[in-house]
């Protein structure tokens, strides 16, 4: 389950990117590289919906799927 994000001036991406809702992992801050972009509130909402759907927490509300 992937959420596609197109590059815009406001998000700072240089190329189309995919957020991997099906690859949730914890990563220590010391292992993070530089920030490459930023999600707006609509993108965060799409990602949250994808995560809920992937985890089976949104079974009654599939119309909001990504």
N, C-alpha and C positions, 0 to 999 in steps of 0.2 A: 504494500500500500504506500504509494508515493504521492506527495503533493508537489506539483510543479510551480515554480516561482520564476516569472520572467524578469529580466533585468530592467531596472528603472533608475532614474536619477536619484530618487528618494531612498531606495533600498541598497544602493551601492554595488549591486552585483554587475559583473562584466559579461556573464553568460547565463543562459537559462540553467536553473538549478533544480534539484529534486530533494525534498525533505523526506527522510525515510521513517515513516511512522511505524513500520514493521521492524525497525532495527534500533529499538530503544536501548540505550546503554548509559551507565554512569561513567564519567571520566574525571579524573583528578584535575583541578585547575592547572596544576603544574604541567600537564600534558597537552593543554590547549595551545594552539598556534594563534596567529593574529586573527582578528575579526575580519570576515570577508563581506558581510552584508548585515542587513537589519530587516526584520519583518514588521510590517504595519499591522494594525489591529485586525484587518480583514484576513491577512495571512496567518496570524496567530489563531484566529477563529477556525480557519480551514484546517490548520494543523491539529488543533484540539479535537475537532470533529473526526478527523482521520484516526487519531489515537484512540478516542472512545470507541469508534467502530471496530478498529483492529483488536482492541481488548475485550470486545463484546459488552461494553458498558452502555451502548446506545441502541440496543436492539429494537426499541419501540419508536425510534426517530431516524430511520434510515433515509428519509427524504433529504436530510442535510448532508448526505455523504459527499465526499470530494469527487 
